Amino acid sequence: MTFLNVPYAEKDQARELGARWNPSRKRWYVPPGVALDAFARWMPKEGEPPSDRDARAAKLVTGSRYVEIDHACNPFEPCAQCAPLLAEKGWTAAREDVLKALRALAPR
């Protein structure tokens, strides 16, 4: 994953080129397998700190079941690439526990 310094005003342009938004880091990134050439203007310069907006929002807040996924997928949908990692980290079991508790609360 390659993180970018994309100003808010240019977010739609970055998205059209294939960039994705990382909500936990509040930064745009280029997913693995996507050519970086089109994103040259947003690439951090060598030694350059993240933009001010990113510096304020860069503190990661994670829980005990946090799993960083290195590609763009939805962890609530089946993904063959993520399934082993999610199971190993306990995420899948925790999700099943939550769903079970919700089913028990649902009116019958």
Secondary structure, DSSP 8 states (H G I E B T S, - for coil): -EEE---GGGHHHHHHHT-EEETTTTEEEE-TTS-SGGGGGGS--TT----HHHHHH------TT----SSS--TTS--TTTHHHHHHTTHHHHHHHHHHHHHHHS--
